[in-house]
Amino acid sequence: MHSAHDTLSQRHCQPRRGEQHRLSADQIAAFNAQTPQWAVIEDGMAISRSFSFPDYYHTMAFVNALAFIAHHEDHHPDLGVHYNRCVVRYSTHDVGGLSENDFICAAKADALA
């Protein structure tokens, strides 16, 4: 169990397999309140955010830092990498929708930016 002072960006992903780990609409809304810049998309199956940067170098620095986090957390986003922006999409294939891991990683991406 997490304390009220335990922010999403400080948590770590846990292995989550099976539909019992898929978040309900109420749970998604509660986590999304903590990550308000992320859009819930695909009928609640994924979250997405576009990050803007001044140039390609800064975009790639963000992508590389996000890749390090993804490797460390063993939770990997879909990325759309462009010259001055990166579109990040999280979903948990193993639960068939969104899990707490998606919001943990979203908060970590927010902290990076």
Wavefront OBJ file of the C-alpha trace (Angstrom):
o trace
v 0.000 0.000 0.000
v 1.225 3.500 -0.830
v 1.104 6.440 1.555
v -0.446 9.787 0.639
v 3.058 11.260 0.469
v 4.235 8.596 -1.967
v 4.019 10.335 -5.336
v 3.569 8.375 -8.533
v 6.978 9.414 -9.849
v 8.649 7.879 -6.771
v 6.979 4.489 -7.175
v 8.334 1.590 -9.188
v 6.531 -0.651 -11.637
v 5.493 -4.112 -10.502
v 4.863 -7.105 -12.767
v 1.163 -6.969 -13.621
v -0.414 -9.750 -15.665
v -4.064 -10.513 -16.094
v -7.249 -8.500 -16.268
v -7.431 -8.171 -12.465
v -4.681 -5.516 -12.790
v -6.567 -3.482 -15.420
v -7.712 -0.188 -13.942
v -11.403 0.692 -13.686
v -12.722 3.983 -15.068
v -12.726 5.426 -11.530
v -9.140 4.321 -10.922
v -8.079 5.771 -14.286
v -9.722 9.096 -13.379
v -7.966 9.154 -9.995
v -4.533 8.454 -11.503
v -5.174 10.857 -14.384
v -5.854 13.608 -11.825
v -2.208 13.141 -10.754
v -0.997 13.243 -14.390
v -3.326 15.886 -15.879
v -1.250 16.556 -19.004
v -1.845 12.995 -20.201
v -4.883 12.209 -22.341
v -6.786 8.976 -21.817
v -7.224 7.590 -25.348
v -8.536 4.536 -27.191
v -11.597 4.199 -24.924
v -9.481 4.013 -21.770
v -6.974 1.532 -23.174
v -3.960 3.913 -23.252
v -2.639 7.304 -22.193
v -0.704 9.720 -24.376
v 1.171 12.999 -24.108
v 3.148 15.080 -26.573
v 6.345 16.676 -25.224
v 7.801 19.692 -27.082
v 11.482 20.615 -27.300
v 13.505 23.397 -28.942
v 15.353 21.083 -31.344
v 16.213 17.512 -32.289
v 19.118 17.271 -29.828
v 16.830 18.006 -26.854
v 14.164 15.666 -28.218
v 16.671 12.822 -28.469
v 18.080 13.559 -24.995
v 14.544 13.137 -23.632
v 14.013 9.930 -25.657
v 17.276 8.446 -24.369
v 16.456 9.349 -20.758
v 12.972 7.860 -21.187
v 14.522 4.693 -22.638
v 16.717 4.402 -19.525
v 13.630 4.698 -17.290
v 11.736 2.164 -19.435
v 14.588 -0.311 -19.109
v 14.895 0.255 -15.341
v 11.128 -0.081 -14.761
v 10.696 -2.856 -17.387
v 7.735 -0.921 -18.806
v 8.112 0.434 -22.317
v 6.165 3.172 -24.111
v 5.327 3.539 -27.770
v 7.135 6.622 -29.045
v 6.574 8.940 -31.984
v 9.858 10.833 -32.342
v 9.891 14.037 -34.384
v 12.334 16.933 -34.809
v 11.040 19.016 -31.896
v 8.560 16.774 -30.117
v 8.011 13.264 -28.856
v 4.599 11.629 -28.533
v 4.587 9.075 -25.710
v 1.891 6.401 -25.342
v 1.584 3.973 -22.458
v -0.615 0.896 -22.184
v -0.147 -2.447 -20.438
v -0.511 -5.247 -22.982
v -0.461 -7.916 -20.249
v -3.633 -6.536 -18.603
v -5.456 -5.538 -21.788
v -5.634 -1.839 -20.957
v -4.206 0.560 -18.401
v -2.419 -0.443 -15.198
v -0.862 1.557 -12.388
v 2.488 1.066 -14.181
v 1.337 3.307 -17.035
v 0.661 6.194 -14.676
v 3.882 5.608 -12.712
v 5.865 5.884 -15.950
v 3.812 8.878 -17.113
v 4.709 10.688 -13.879
v 8.375 9.780 -14.365
v 8.246 11.169 -17.935
v 6.660 14.373 -16.598
v 9.488 14.679 -14.059
v 12.047 14.292 -16.864
v 10.517 17.054 -18.952
l 1 2 3 4 5 6 7 8 9 10 11 12 13 14 15 16 17 18 19 20 21 22 23 24 25 26 27 28 29 30 31 32 33 34 35 36 37 38 39 40 41 42 43 44 45 46 47 48 49 50 51 52 53 54 55 56 57 58 59 60 61 62 63 64 65 66 67 68 69 70 71 72 73 74 75 76 77 78 79 80 81 82 83 84 85 86 87 88 89 90 91 92 93 94 95 96 97 98 99 100 101 102 103 104 105 106 107 108 109 110 111 112 113
